[in-house]
Amino acid sequence: MAMESASNTIRSEFTVHMLNEQGKSKASYLAETFTRCLNDLESVCGATGREMSIVRTKLEEACFFAKRAMASQPENQQGG
């Protein structure tokens, strides 16, 4: 399927950032931090139920955006 584009330039909002070793280390750190947070919350609130499902989903979303914010920093990118 051919896709037509108004421009050949990809906007910065949609670019892919390849991480360097520092960026990969930071991504792992963020994943570990969110894991500890969810584990702590489950130990207090329990791991089941609708509300905890929402908590889990929101933490997944927050982790995604934290990693995206980190990846957008030039010092964490290959060639950056």
Buried (B, 14 or more C-beta within 10 A) or exposed (E): EEEEEEEEEEEEEEEEBEBBEBBEEBBEEBEEEBEEBBEEBBEEEEEEEEEBEEBBEEBEEEBEEBBEEBBEEEEBBEEE
